[in-house]
Structure formats: C-alpha cells, structure tokens
Amino acid sequence: MTRSVREEIEHLRNEIRRHDVLYYQRAQPEISDAEYDRLMRRLEQLEREHPEYDSPDSPTKKVGGAPIEGFVTVEHRVPMLSIENVFNEAELAEFGARVARQIGNAAIEWLVEYKVDGVALALIYERGVLTRAVTRGDGRRGDDVTHNARTLRGVPLRLLGHPPAVLEVRGEAYISNSDFVKLRAEHERRGEEPLKNPRNAAAGALKLLDPQECARRKLRFFAHSVGALEGVQYRTHTEFLRAIQGFGIPAVPGTDVRPSFESACAYAQELMERLHELDFEVDGIVLKVNDLAIRERLGSTSKSPRWIVAYKWEKYEAVTRVVDIQVSVGKTGTLTPVALMEPVEIAGTTVSRASLHNQDEIERLGVMIGDWVVVEKAGKIIPHVVRVEEHRRDGTQRPFHFPKRCPDCHTPVERDEGGVYIRCPNPACPAQLRESVRYFASRAAMDIEGLGVKLIEQLTEQGFIRSFADIYRLAEHRSKLIELERQGEKSIDNLLSAIEASKNRPLWRLLTALNIRHVGQRTAQQLAEHFGTLDALAAATVEEISAVEDVGPVIARSVHHFFHSPVGRQIVAELRAVGLNFGQPAARKAHTADSLPLSGKTVVVTGTLQRYRREEVQELIHQLGGKAASSVSKNTDFVVAGTDAGSKLAKARELGVKVLTEDEFLQLIGGRG
C-alpha cells in the first residue's frame, strides 16, 4: 500500500530527528552526510508542495526564519543564578567540608562535569515542543532568542518519547573548536572583522536578528541543569540527565557521578588531564550534589546555590617566541604538535615547550614559526599557547604545515571519528610502540628500573621488543643485549632482575600499565581491590564494573571494551604466558584485610618524604588495607607530612586530624616499608 503524502512527511521528520540524536548526542551516525541531506531535501520539497502540512517544529525550520526587529526581555520562572568559583585544592576542600557540615556529614553523591565555556541558555519545552529560548541576562530576566535557538545543532524542536508537560532545560550554546576554525577563515576571506574566540562568536550569533546568519555559525548545545518543571519529579540529577538524553537533548560529555566528594575531586583531576581531547572550550570543572532533595535542604544564597561549585584554575601567562613546531606520536597514534620556544619563567618554573594540541588548534590560533605568543600555565594543566601577538610580526614568520604522513613510520595519517585528532593508523608504528612501552615500564605503572627512554628506543628499533610480553622475554637475548651501545653485563643483569621482579607487581599497576582509556592509577586500584584478579575483571559486565566505588558507566564501558577487543585479548593472553601476576581472588583478600595495620583507615600523604616517593607510600597504604586520599576532610584518620607540606597540613590541624611524621608512620605500620 502506497504511503500518503502526510505519512511520508511525518516519517521523514521522525527519521531526521532520530538521526539528529544518533549524530549529535550519541556520535553513532547510521547514515552518511549525503544521505542525511537527501532526507532533508525530500522533506523540504514535500513541505513546499503541501503547505497544508506545515509544522513549526519540523526539522526544516532549524535552518532559520525571517529576521526580527529586536529582542524581547523575558522573566525567568526560576532564577538562573551564577556558580561559586574556587581556584585551588584548599578552597575546593573547604567547599566540600562546608556542604558536609550543613547536612550533618551524611553520605552524598556528587556529579562531575566540564564547565563548557559557552553562552548560558534556557530551552523551554511545552508538551514536548520548543516554545521559547532565553539567555541568562541578569539571572532574573533574559533575552528571548527563540528564533536563533531553533537553529542550534542537536537541539530537537520536538522532543522524542513522552516528555513532561513543561520542561526547562538549561545549558550552554557553543561553537566547536573545529567549526570555529572554519568560521574564522570564512570571515577572513570575506574581509570581515576577525572572530576572537568560540565563546564570543557564539554570544554574537545569538544576538543576531537574522536566524539565517545565526545558522551559519553552527551553534551547538549541551544541557547541564533543569529549570521549571511540571508533570514529573526527578529524584537525582543523573535521573534527569538520562531522561533528557532519551528525549534527544545532548548532555555534557564525560559527565559522571561519584559516591563521595573526595572521589569527585579525583575525577575532576582526571577530566582536567583530558582537556586536550575536547572539541569545545572549557573554563572549569563543575561539582554538584546529585540528590535533588539534598539540594533543597542546602538552598541558595542571593547569588549562587550552596550545592554546586566550579573548580577553576589560577592562570599564569608569559610572552615568548616560537622557535619551531614539532609533531610527536603518542602511544595511541595521536599526532600532537608542540611549540619549541625560547625559555621563559612562568609561575616559578622554566618553560620551553608548550602544547598546541592538534591541527585545528594551530589553525584557530593562527600560530606560525617565529611568532611571539602568550603561553599559559594553569594548575596541573601542561603549558599551552593561548594567543599570538600578531602586532609583533615582522615578516620573518613561517607557516607550519601539518604532516600528511606519520613522522615516524611514514604511513598516511587519518582524522579520527570525532574529526579533532589526526592519528597514525599503523598498529606497528615504532613511535606508538616506544611510547606504550615507555608508559608500561614507567614509575606510574610497572616501575621497571633501568628500562628508560634511550634503551627502549634501542630495543624497539632492533626488534627485541614488539609487544609488552617481549619485555619479559629479554632474558633470552642476554648475550646480544650486553653488546648494545652503553650497556654491559652488570647493567643488563640489573635490568633483567628488575624485569623479573616486576612480574609480581600488584594488579593495579598492571591495570594502569595496560593504558585502558579513562583508567588511571586511582581507578586501577579500585578495580583491583574489587575484583581481585584480572580474569574476574575481564569477565565482568558493564553493569558489574559500574558498581565499583568511583567507577561510572563511561569508565566501565571503556574497560569492558578493552577486555573484549581482539587486541586486548591478545595482550592479556601474552602476558599470562610470560607469568605476570594477575592478582588473587577478592574473597581471599577480604579474609586477611581486617588483620592489616591500616585496614579501614583513610590516609593523606603531603609534602616531600625522605625515604620514599609519595607514590610508593600511597601504594604501601593500599597494600596494608588503607585508603590513600588526595584531600583532607573530617573523615581523614591521619596525615603523613613531609617537608613543605603546605595547605593540607594546615587543613589537618584546623580539623584536628592526627598528623604523623614519616618516622612515626613507619613505626605505626611496624617498619613494613
């Protein structure tokens, strides 16, 4: 039976909405851009031919309408308050302690997410249809920008499923870094005033009177909170996020929930370390109480809610000159450009290298070899170039051309699925092998003394190491290793002894060394503690992994994918064959846990210790049944303080937490160090 025109129009609208969700929210497109365009063109044709079936929420209306004469100011039904900012770990810990005091130290779940550097926007849906979009304004009243918000990519004009009667979704309108590069180049070609940064470009776009012009800016939207709500009640913020994603509205990527403030702070640090992976600008990490009832109890001041904080980083800048730009290949094949600069002092350290992140960032900045640039160092984030001093150009500068081939193995490079990073697709690339082996043997992972960068280069170049397992087969080549440049019997025998000893490292070190995406030392320790053996973890479902303390669904999916991928299975099989420690069953560990000297204790290590590196003491704490925490709170049992202990020591004294010297700590654990 042939489909009627009305049925075809509705089918096309629903299909386009579904593909919008797959593309913008889940990053799992089922069709090509060309096929998507064909669907859209067919719908546009039918709507032109049959205006009686016109609908204001059709996907075709997202390309813009007629210009308007001005903006109408609208009062927010629920005020859009600002967020309290903190700029260091001590201030962040104080915020957490204050919340704990206000609710009587009850257990609280915390949600952690990137603070997208965009334009705050409230989208109001009534019976599932987008009826109004309002800027923050002064928090009480904002501008009605509905005509422009309808052009935002990834924002449905009609929600999927069964949304509540009224739903106000708040978030950030932004322009992706990759789109900004193209947009700025287009402005320059037309001789228009250059755009300064993605945020300013997004703010300017929403203020345009012509939605067709706004649509050309390719704004996107990430949701982060709820305003007015009728017809439903959510118990937690995660429940709200799941609901709106089901309706087709994208949430901030990387968002995850943690069972305590301490673990939320640790995850915030992980997010900071992954900033370079993002295709959007970020100006902080947000931590907020997950339980909506607890939020009600905490309330708000006249300026900001008491249940949310933005952790920003103090920024230090200096001006220097770019001498050259080099590209390095990482352990996953990502090509990363690095600016080599004339040394400059920033925040007490000498900086001569700064990250340029990726090709799009080089184009966005417009940086050239020989340019004077502003370099920023913020907190624990690696130094990076933030802008070019274009007025100091003298004609000697040279443009940098990103390589078309891997600088190490000369394989043609490819853009990744997200379009942000350029990678070497060759799994046998020597640079990837070197970097992955270097990380595997590093202090943070298997801690193999003597297996340094220069030796790894020799061993990989001469074919002694082609996989992690080959490290443990080096003893078979002892006679040849002794003949290597700058090596001898003693140094090689010491190396082989260190390699053999590393077979018995704790399971968490092996999990760290495997370089599973999103799994750092802390997460590896939690997984090892919970599952006991590598085999138990490999056999676990995503849901079982998610149930581990401090591990959310993002990490769980990544871990599950590794152990079920052909590459992951091969790595595990080879390491098993060479005799690495895969852990011991959790039941056996639990049997002996209570007899350990630090069982159930939370310990913070701060300052410089004389006998051990801080990581070694933290590992010892875990081995003896304790928990090595990163910040001081009332739940801390004691602090081990070395020299130059700083704010954590002061916080411990303020809270009355017991402080131990290094010698007192060793005495407490019976000299087991």
C-alpha positions as CSV (number, residue, x, y, z in Angstrom):
1,M,0.0,0.0,0.0
2,T,1.4,3.4,-1.0
3,R,2.2,5.8,1.8
4,S,0.2,9.0,1.8
5,V,2.0,12.4,1.5
6,R,1.2,13.2,5.1
7,E,2.5,9.9,6.3
8,E,5.7,10.3,4.3
9,I,6.2,13.8,5.7
10,E,5.8,12.5,9.3
11,H,8.1,9.6,8.6
12,L,10.8,11.9,7.2
13,R,10.5,14.2,10.2
14,N,10.8,11.3,12.7
15,E,13.7,9.8,10.8
16,I,15.6,13.1,10.7
17,R,15.0,13.6,14.4
18,R,16.3,10.1,15.1
19,H,19.4,10.7,13.0
20,D,20.0,14.0,14.8
21,V,20.1,12.1,18.1
22,L,22.5,9.5,16.7
23,Y,24.8,12.1,15.2
24,Y,24.8,15.0,17.8
25,Q,24.2,13.1,21.0
26,R,25.5,9.6,20.7
27,A,28.2,10.2,18.0
28,Q,26.9,7.0,16.3
29,P,25.7,8.1,12.8
30,E,23.9,5.4,10.8
31,I,24.0,7.2,7.5
32,S,26.4,9.5,5.6
33,D,26.0,13.3,5.4
34,A,24.9,12.9,1.8
35,E,22.1,10.5,2.8
36,Y,21.0,12.8,5.6
37,D,20.9,15.8,3.1
38,R,18.8,13.7,0.7
39,L,16.2,13.1,3.5
40,M,16.2,16.8,4.4
41,R,15.8,17.9,0.7
42,R,12.9,15.4,0.2
43,L,11.2,16.8,3.3
44,E,11.7,20.4,2.2
45,Q,10.3,19.5,-1.3
46,L,7.1,17.9,0.2
47,E,6.5,20.8,2.6
48,R,6.8,23.3,-0.3
49,E,4.4,21.3,-2.4
50,H,1.9,20.7,0.5
51,P,1.9,23.8,2.8
52,E,-1.3,22.4,4.5
53,Y,1.0,20.0,6.4
54,D,3.4,22.7,7.6
55,S,4.5,22.4,11.2
56,P,6.6,24.9,13.3
57,D,8.6,22.0,14.9
58,S,9.6,20.4,11.6
59,P,13.4,19.8,11.3
60,T,13.4,22.0,8.2
61,K,12.6,25.0,10.4
62,K,16.0,24.7,12.1
63,V,17.8,26.4,9.2
64,G,16.3,29.8,10.2
65,G,13.4,32.0,9.6
66,A,12.8,35.7,8.8
67,P,14.8,38.4,10.6
68,I,13.2,40.0,13.6
69,E,13.3,43.7,14.6
70,G,14.6,43.3,18.1
71,F,14.7,41.3,21.3
72,V,12.0,40.9,23.9
73,T,13.1,40.6,27.6
74,V,11.6,37.7,29.4
75,E,11.5,36.9,33.2
76,H,12.8,33.5,34.2
77,R,10.3,31.3,36.0
78,V,13.2,30.0,38.1
79,P,16.2,32.5,38.5
80,M,19.4,31.5,36.6
81,L,21.9,32.0,39.4
82,S,25.6,32.0,39.0
83,I,28.0,29.4,40.4
84,E,30.5,29.8,43.2
85,N,34.1,29.6,41.9
86,V,37.1,28.1,43.7
87,F,40.7,28.3,42.4
88,N,42.8,25.7,44.3
89,E,42.5,22.4,46.1
90,A,42.3,24.0,49.6
91,E,39.3,26.1,48.6
92,L,37.6,23.1,46.9
93,A,38.1,21.0,50.1
94,E,36.7,23.8,52.2
95,F,33.6,23.9,50.0
96,G,33.1,20.1,50.4
97,A,33.6,20.4,54.1
98,R,31.0,23.2,54.3
99,V,28.4,21.1,52.5
100,A,29.1,18.1,54.7
101,R,28.7,20.3,57.9
102,Q,25.4,21.6,56.6
103,I,23.8,18.2,56.1
104,G,25.4,16.5,59.2
105,N,28.2,14.6,57.3
106,A,25.7,12.3,55.6
107,A,26.9,10.4,52.6
108,I,26.5,12.4,49.4
109,E,26.8,11.5,45.7
110,W,28.5,14.1,43.6
111,L,28.1,14.7,39.8
112,V,31.2,16.0,38.0
113,E,31.2,17.6,34.6
114,Y,33.1,20.0,32.3
115,K,32.1,23.7,32.6
116,V,31.6,24.4,29.0
117,D,32.8,28.0,28.0
118,G,29.7,29.0,26.1
119,V,26.6,31.1,26.5
120,A,24.1,30.2,29.1
121,L,20.7,29.4,27.6
122,A,17.4,28.0,28.8
123,L,15.3,26.0,26.4
124,I,11.6,25.7,27.4
125,Y,9.5,22.8,26.0
126,E,5.7,22.7,26.5
127,R,4.1,19.3,25.7
128,G,7.4,18.3,24.0
129,V,7.6,21.3,21.7
130,L,10.3,24.0,21.9
131,T,8.3,27.2,22.6
132,R,10.9,29.6,24.0
133,A,14.7,30.0,24.5
134,V,16.0,32.7,26.9
135,T,19.6,33.9,27.7
136,R,20.7,34.2,31.3
137,G,20.7,38.0,31.2
138,D,21.0,39.3,34.8
139,G,19.7,36.0,36.2
140,R,16.2,37.3,36.7
141,R,15.4,38.4,33.2
142,G,17.0,37.5,29.8
143,D,16.5,38.0,26.1
144,D,14.1,35.8,24.1
145,V,16.3,34.3,21.4
146,T,13.9,31.5,20.3
147,H,14.3,32.5,16.6
148,N,18.1,31.7,16.8
149,A,17.9,28.8,19.3
150,R,15.8,26.9,16.7
151,T,19.0,26.7,14.6
152,L,21.1,25.1,17.2
153,R,22.5,21.8,16.0
154,G,21.5,18.7,18.1
155,V,18.6,20.5,19.8
156,P,15.2,19.0,18.8
157,L,12.3,21.3,18.1
158,R,10.0,18.4,19.3
159,L,11.2,16.0,21.9
160,L,11.2,12.2,21.5
161,G,9.3,9.9,23.7
162,H,6.9,11.1,26.4
163,P,8.3,14.4,27.9
164,P,6.6,16.2,30.8
165,A,4.1,19.0,30.3
166,V,6.7,21.7,30.9
167,L,10.4,21.1,30.8
168,E,13.0,23.9,31.0
169,V,16.5,22.6,30.1
170,R,19.4,24.8,30.8
171,G,22.8,24.5,29.3
172,E,25.5,26.2,27.1
173,A,25.2,27.2,23.5
174,Y,28.7,26.9,22.0
175,I,30.7,26.7,18.8
176,S,33.0,23.7,18.5
177,N,36.7,24.4,18.0
178,S,36.8,22.7,14.7
179,D,33.8,24.7,13.4
180,F,35.3,27.9,14.8
181,V,38.5,27.4,12.7
182,K,36.4,27.2,9.5
183,L,34.1,30.1,10.6
184,R,37.1,32.4,11.3
185,A,38.7,31.5,8.0
186,E,35.4,32.3,6.2
187,H,35.2,35.7,8.0
188,E,38.7,36.5,6.9
189,R,38.0,35.5,3.3
190,R,35.1,37.9,3.3
191,G,37.2,40.7,4.8
192,E,35.0,40.9,7.9
193,E,36.3,41.6,11.4
194,P,38.1,38.5,12.8
195,L,36.4,36.5,15.4
196,K,38.3,36.4,18.7
197,N,37.3,33.1,20.2
198,P,34.5,30.5,20.1
199,R,32.6,31.9,23.1
200,N,32.5,35.5,21.7
201,A,31.4,34.1,18.4
202,A,28.6,32.1,20.0
203,A,27.4,35.1,22.0
204,G,27.4,37.3,18.9
205,A,25.5,34.7,17.0
206,L,22.6,34.5,19.5
207,K,22.3,38.3,19.3
208,L,21.9,38.3,15.5
209,L,18.5,39.4,14.3
210,D,18.6,37.2,11.3
211,P,18.4,33.4,12.2
212,Q,19.8,32.5,8.7
213,E,23.0,34.3,9.8
214,C,22.9,32.5,13.2
215,A,22.5,29.2,11.5
216,R,25.8,29.8,9.5
217,R,27.6,30.0,12.9
218,K,26.8,26.3,13.5
219,L,26.0,26.7,17.2
220,R,25.5,23.5,19.3
221,F,24.1,22.9,22.8
222,F,25.0,20.9,25.8
223,A,22.4,20.6,28.7
224,H,23.6,20.7,32.3
225,S,20.6,21.5,34.5
226,V,16.9,21.8,34.9
227,G,14.8,25.0,35.5
228,A,11.0,25.0,35.5
229,L,9.4,21.5,35.6
230,E,5.8,20.3,35.5
231,G,4.3,16.9,35.2
232,V,7.2,14.9,36.6
233,Q,9.6,14.8,39.5
234,Y,13.2,13.6,39.3
235,R,15.0,12.2,42.4
236,T,18.5,12.8,41.2
237,H,20.3,14.8,38.6
238,T,21.5,11.7,36.9
239,E,17.9,10.6,36.5
240,F,17.2,14.0,34.9
241,L,20.1,13.6,32.5
242,R,19.1,10.1,31.5
243,A,15.6,11.5,30.8
244,I,16.6,14.4,28.6
245,Q,19.0,12.3,26.6
246,G,16.1,9.9,26.0
247,F,14.2,13.0,24.7
248,G,17.0,13.7,22.3
249,I,18.9,16.5,24.1
250,P,22.7,16.1,24.4
251,A,24.4,16.4,27.9
252,V,28.0,17.4,28.6
253,P,30.3,14.5,27.6
254,G,32.4,13.0,30.3
255,T,29.8,13.7,33.0
256,D,29.8,11.1,35.7
257,V,28.7,10.5,39.3
258,R,31.0,9.8,42.3
259,P,30.0,8.4,45.7
260,S,32.0,11.0,47.8
261,F,33.4,14.5,47.5
262,E,36.9,13.1,47.7
263,S,36.4,10.8,44.7
264,A,34.6,13.6,42.8
265,C,37.7,15.7,43.3
266,A,39.9,12.9,42.0
267,Y,37.6,12.5,38.9
268,A,37.7,16.3,38.4
269,Q,41.5,16.0,38.1
270,E,41.1,13.2,35.5
271,L,38.8,15.4,33.5
272,M,41.4,18.2,33.6
273,E,44.0,15.9,32.3
274,R,41.8,15.1,29.3
275,L,41.1,18.7,28.3
276,H,43.2,18.4,25.1
277,E,40.8,15.6,23.9
278,L,37.8,18.0,23.6
279,D,36.5,19.9,20.6
280,F,34.9,22.6,22.8
281,E,36.3,25.2,25.2
282,V,36.2,24.6,28.9
283,D,36.8,27.1,31.7
284,G,36.5,24.8,34.8
285,I,35.1,21.6,36.3
286,V,31.7,21.6,38.0
287,L,30.9,19.5,41.0
288,K,27.3,19.4,42.2
289,V,25.2,17.4,44.6
290,N,23.3,14.6,42.8
291,D,20.4,14.2,45.1
292,L,17.7,16.9,44.4
293,A,16.2,16.6,47.9
294,I,19.6,17.4,49.5
295,R,19.9,20.4,47.1
296,E,16.6,21.7,48.5
297,R,17.9,21.3,52.1
298,L,21.1,23.2,51.2
299,G,19.3,26.0,49.4
300,S,20.9,29.1,47.8
301,T,22.4,32.5,48.6
302,S,21.2,35.5,46.7
303,K,24.0,34.9,44.2
304,S,24.5,31.1,43.9
305,P,23.2,27.7,45.0
306,R,25.1,26.1,48.0
307,W,25.2,22.7,46.4
308,I,27.3,23.4,43.4
309,V,30.9,24.7,42.8
310,A,33.0,25.5,39.8
311,Y,36.7,24.4,40.2
312,K,38.7,26.8,38.0
313,W,42.5,27.1,37.7
314,E,44.6,30.0,38.5
315,K,46.3,31.1,35.3
316,Y,49.8,32.5,34.8
317,E,51.0,33.9,31.5
318,A,54.2,34.9,29.8
319,V,55.3,36.0,26.4
320,T,58.0,34.2,24.4
321,R,58.9,33.3,20.8
322,V,58.2,30.1,18.9
323,V,61.4,28.7,17.6
324,D,60.0,25.7,15.9
325,I,57.0,23.4,15.9
326,Q,57.5,19.6,16.2
327,V,55.0,16.7,16.0
328,S,55.2,13.8,18.3
329,V,53.4,10.5,18.0
330,G,51.7,9.2,21.2
331,K,51.1,5.7,22.5
332,T,47.6,5.6,20.8
333,G,49.0,7.1,17.5
334,T,47.7,10.6,18.1
335,L,49.9,13.3,16.4
336,T,50.4,16.2,18.8
337,P,52.1,19.4,17.7
338,V,54.4,21.0,20.3
339,A,55.8,24.6,20.2
340,L,59.5,24.7,20.9
341,M,60.1,28.2,22.5
342,E,62.7,30.4,23.9
343,P,62.8,29.5,27.6
344,V,60.6,31.7,29.8
345,E,59.8,31.7,33.5
346,I,56.1,31.0,34.4
347,A,54.9,30.6,38.0
348,G,58.4,29.7,39.2
349,T,59.3,27.1,36.5
350,T,61.2,27.5,33.2
351,V,59.0,26.6,30.2
352,S,60.5,25.9,26.8
353,R,57.8,23.6,25.3
354,A,54.1,24.2,25.1
355,S,51.3,22.1,23.6
356,L,49.4,23.1,20.5
357,H,47.0,20.2,21.0
358,N,46.0,19.5,17.3
359,Q,45.9,20.8,13.8
360,D,42.6,22.7,14.4
361,E,44.1,24.5,17.4
362,I,47.1,25.7,15.3
363,E,44.7,27.0,12.7
364,R,42.4,28.6,15.3
365,L,45.4,30.4,16.9
366,G,46.9,31.2,13.6
367,V,50.4,30.5,15.1
368,M,53.5,30.5,12.9
369,I,57.1,29.6,13.4
370,G,58.8,32.7,14.6
371,D,55.7,34.2,16.2
372,W,55.7,35.9,19.6
373,V,53.0,34.1,21.6
374,V,51.3,34.1,25.1
375,V,51.8,30.9,27.0
376,E,49.6,30.0,29.8
377,K,50.3,27.6,32.7
378,A,47.2,26.8,34.9
379,G,47.3,24.5,37.9
380,K,48.3,21.0,36.8
381,I,47.5,21.5,33.2
382,I,50.5,21.4,30.9
383,P,51.6,24.8,29.5
384,H,49.9,25.7,26.2
385,V,49.8,28.6,23.8
386,V,46.7,30.8,24.2
387,R,47.2,33.5,21.6
388,V,49.5,35.1,19.1
389,E,51.0,38.6,19.4
390,E,50.2,39.4,15.8
391,H,51.2,43.1,16.1
392,R,54.8,41.9,16.7
393,R,55.1,40.1,13.3
394,D,57.9,41.4,11.1
395,G,57.6,39.2,8.0
396,T,60.1,36.6,9.1
397,Q,57.5,34.2,10.4
398,R,56.9,30.9,8.5
399,P,53.6,28.9,8.4
400,F,53.6,25.4,9.8
401,H,52.2,22.6,7.6
402,F,50.8,19.6,9.5
403,P,52.4,16.4,8.1
404,K,50.4,14.2,5.7
405,R,52.3,11.1,6.9
406,C,53.4,9.8,10.3
407,P,56.8,11.4,11.0
408,D,58.0,8.1,12.4
409,C,56.7,5.3,10.1
410,H,55.6,7.5,7.1
411,T,52.1,5.9,7.0
412,P,49.4,8.3,5.6
413,V,47.7,9.9,8.6
414,E,43.9,9.9,9.2
415,R,41.5,12.0,11.2
416,D,39.7,10.2,14.0
417,E,35.9,9.7,14.1
418,G,35.4,12.9,16.0
419,G,37.3,14.9,13.4
420,V,39.5,16.5,16.1
421,Y,42.7,14.5,16.1
422,I,45.0,13.2,13.4
423,R,46.3,9.7,14.0
424,C,48.7,7.3,12.6
425,P,46.6,4.2,11.8
426,N,49.6,1.8,11.7
427,P,49.4,-0.5,14.7
428,A,53.0,-1.5,14.1
429,C,54.2,2.2,14.2
430,P,57.6,2.3,16.0
431,A,56.6,5.5,17.8
432,Q,53.4,4.1,19.2
433,L,55.3,1.0,20.4
434,R,58.0,3.1,22.0
435,E,55.6,5.3,23.8
436,S,53.3,2.5,25.0
437,V,56.4,0.5,26.3
438,R,57.7,3.6,28.0
439,Y,54.4,4.1,29.8
440,F,54.2,0.4,30.7
441,A,57.7,0.5,32.3
442,S,57.2,3.9,34.0
443,R,57.1,4.6,37.7
444,A,53.4,5.2,37.4
445,A,52.8,1.7,36.0
446,M,55.1,-1.4,36.3
447,D,58.0,0.6,37.6
448,I,60.8,-1.3,35.9
449,E,64.0,0.4,36.9
450,G,66.7,0.7,34.2
451,L,64.2,0.5,31.3
452,G,64.5,4.1,30.2
453,V,63.7,6.0,27.1
454,K,67.0,5.6,25.3
455,L,67.2,1.9,26.0
456,I,63.6,1.4,24.9
457,E,64.5,3.1,21.6
458,Q,67.3,0.7,21.0
459,L,65.3,-2.4,22.0
460,T,62.3,-1.5,19.7
461,E,64.5,-0.4,16.8
462,Q,66.4,-3.6,16.8
463,G,63.3,-5.8,17.2
464,F,63.9,-7.1,20.7
465,I,60.5,-5.6,21.8
466,R,57.4,-5.7,19.7
467,S,54.9,-6.1,22.5
468,F,54.6,-5.8,26.3
469,A,55.2,-9.5,26.6
470,D,58.5,-9.2,24.8
471,I,59.8,-7.2,27.8
472,Y,59.7,-10.4,29.8
473,R,61.4,-12.4,27.0
474,L,64.5,-10.2,27.0
475,A,66.5,-12.7,29.2
476,E,66.5,-15.0,26.1
477,H,68.7,-12.3,24.4
478,R,71.1,-11.6,27.2
479,S,74.3,-12.1,25.2
480,K,73.1,-9.8,22.4
481,L,71.8,-7.1,24.9
482,I,75.2,-6.9,26.5
483,E,76.6,-5.8,23.2
484,L,74.3,-2.8,22.9
485,E,75.7,0.7,23.0
486,R,76.3,2.0,26.5
487,Q,75.3,-1.4,28.0
488,G,77.3,-4.1,29.8
489,E,76.9,-7.3,31.8
490,K,76.2,-5.5,35.1
491,S,73.6,-3.0,33.7
492,I,71.8,-5.7,31.7
493,D,71.7,-8.2,34.6
494,N,70.3,-5.4,36.8
495,L,67.7,-4.7,34.1
496,L,66.7,-8.4,33.8
497,S,66.4,-8.7,37.6
498,A,64.2,-5.6,37.7
499,I,62.0,-7.0,34.9
500,E,61.7,-10.4,36.7
501,A,60.8,-8.6,39.9
502,S,58.0,-6.6,38.1
503,K,56.1,-9.8,37.3
504,N,54.9,-9.7,40.9
505,R,53.7,-6.1,41.0
506,P,50.2,-5.5,42.4
507,L,47.4,-6.0,40.0
508,W,46.5,-2.3,39.9
509,R,49.9,-1.5,38.5
510,L,49.3,-3.9,35.6
511,L,45.9,-2.4,35.0
512,T,47.5,1.1,34.9
513,A,50.2,-0.1,32.5
514,L,47.7,-1.5,30.0
515,N,46.7,2.1,29.3
516,I,43.0,1.4,29.1
517,R,41.2,4.6,28.2
518,H,40.0,6.6,31.3
519,V,41.8,4.2,33.7
520,G,44.4,6.0,35.8
521,Q,46.2,4.8,39.0
522,R,43.3,5.5,41.3
523,T,40.7,3.8,39.2
524,A,43.0,0.8,38.6
525,Q,43.4,0.5,42.4
526,Q,39.6,0.5,42.9
527,L,39.1,-2.1,40.2
528,A,41.9,-4.4,41.5
529,E,40.5,-4.1,45.1
530,H,37.0,-5.0,44.0
531,F,37.7,-7.8,41.5
532,G,40.9,-9.2,42.9
533,T,42.1,-10.8,39.6
534,L,42.4,-9.7,36.1
535,D,40.3,-12.6,34.9
536,A,37.4,-11.6,37.2
537,L,37.5,-8.1,35.8
538,A,37.8,-9.3,32.2
539,A,34.7,-11.5,32.8
540,A,32.6,-8.7,34.4
541,T,29.7,-7.0,32.6
542,V,29.5,-3.2,32.2
543,E,26.9,-3.1,35.0
544,E,29.2,-5.0,37.4
545,I,32.1,-2.7,36.6
546,S,29.9,0.3,37.1
547,A,29.0,-0.9,40.6
548,V,32.6,-0.4,41.8
549,E,33.2,2.6,44.0
550,D,34.4,5.7,42.0
551,V,33.8,3.9,38.7
552,G,31.0,5.2,36.5
553,P,29.4,4.0,33.2
554,V,32.0,5.8,31.0
555,I,34.9,4.1,32.6
556,A,33.0,0.8,32.8
557,R,32.3,0.7,29.0
558,S,35.9,1.5,28.3
559,V,37.2,-1.3,30.5
560,H,34.7,-3.8,29.1
561,H,35.6,-2.8,25.5
562,F,39.3,-3.4,26.1
563,F,38.9,-6.9,27.5
564,H,36.5,-7.9,24.7
565,S,38.5,-6.4,21.9
566,P,40.9,-8.7,19.8
567,V,43.9,-6.5,20.7
568,G,43.0,-6.6,24.4
569,R,42.6,-10.3,24.5
570,Q,45.9,-10.9,22.7
571,I,47.7,-8.6,25.2
572,V,46.2,-10.5,28.2
573,A,47.0,-13.9,26.7
574,E,50.6,-13.0,26.0
575,L,51.2,-11.5,29.5
576,R,49.7,-14.6,31.1
577,A,52.1,-16.8,29.1
578,V,55.1,-14.9,30.4
579,G,53.9,-15.3,34.0
580,L,52.7,-11.9,35.2
581,N,50.8,-11.6,38.5
582,F,47.1,-11.5,37.6
583,G,46.1,-10.9,41.3
584,Q,44.3,-13.0,43.8
585,P,40.6,-13.7,44.4
586,A,38.8,-10.9,46.2
587,A,37.4,-13.4,48.8
588,R,40.9,-14.4,49.8
589,K,41.9,-10.7,50.1
590,A,38.9,-9.9,52.2
591,H,39.7,-12.8,54.6
592,T,43.0,-11.2,55.5
593,A,42.1,-7.5,55.2
594,D,41.0,-7.0,58.9
595,S,44.4,-8.1,60.2
596,L,46.3,-5.4,58.2
597,P,47.6,-2.4,60.2
598,L,45.8,0.3,58.1
599,S,42.6,-1.6,57.5
600,G,39.7,0.9,57.1
601,K,41.9,3.9,57.6
602,T,42.0,6.9,55.3
603,V,45.4,8.5,55.0
604,V,46.6,11.6,53.2
605,V,50.3,12.0,52.3
606,T,51.6,15.5,51.8
607,G,55.0,17.2,51.4
608,T,58.3,15.7,50.4
609,L,59.4,12.5,52.2
610,Q,63.0,11.5,52.8
611,R,62.9,7.7,52.3
612,Y,60.2,7.2,49.7
613,R,58.5,8.8,46.8
614,R,54.9,9.8,47.6
615,E,53.5,7.2,45.1
616,E,55.5,4.5,47.0
617,V,53.9,5.4,50.3
618,Q,50.4,5.6,48.7
619,E,51.0,2.1,47.3
620,L,52.1,0.8,50.7
621,I,48.9,2.3,52.3
622,H,46.8,0.3,49.8
623,Q,48.8,-2.9,50.4
624,L,48.2,-2.5,54.2
625,G,44.5,-2.2,53.9
626,G,44.2,1.6,53.9
627,K,42.9,4.2,51.5
628,A,45.2,6.9,50.2
629,A,43.2,10.0,49.8
630,S,44.0,13.2,47.9
631,S,42.5,15.8,50.2
632,V,41.9,16.3,53.9
633,S,38.5,16.1,55.5
634,K,36.9,15.1,58.8
635,N,36.9,11.5,57.5
636,T,40.7,11.5,57.3
637,D,42.2,9.3,60.0
638,F,45.7,10.8,59.8
639,V,48.0,12.8,57.6
640,V,51.6,11.8,56.9
641,A,53.5,15.1,56.5
642,G,56.9,15.6,54.9
643,T,58.8,18.8,54.4
644,D,57.0,21.7,52.6
645,A,53.6,20.1,53.4
646,G,51.6,23.3,52.8
647,S,47.8,23.7,52.8
648,K,46.9,20.1,53.5
649,L,48.9,20.2,56.8
650,A,47.1,23.4,57.8
651,K,43.8,21.9,56.9
652,A,44.6,18.8,59.1
653,R,45.4,21.0,62.1
654,E,42.3,23.1,61.6
655,L,40.1,19.9,61.6
656,G,42.0,18.3,64.4
657,V,43.2,15.4,62.2
658,K,46.2,13.5,63.6
659,V,49.5,14.4,61.9
660,L,52.4,11.9,61.6
661,T,56.0,12.4,60.6
662,E,57.5,9.9,58.1
663,D,59.2,8.0,61.0
664,E,56.0,7.9,63.1
665,F,54.2,6.5,60.1
666,L,56.8,3.7,59.6
667,Q,56.6,2.9,63.3
668,L,52.8,2.7,63.1
669,I,53.0,0.1,60.3
670,G,55.7,-1.9,62.1
671,G,58.5,-1.0,59.7
672,R,56.9,-2.8,56.8
673,G,58.2,-0.2,54.3
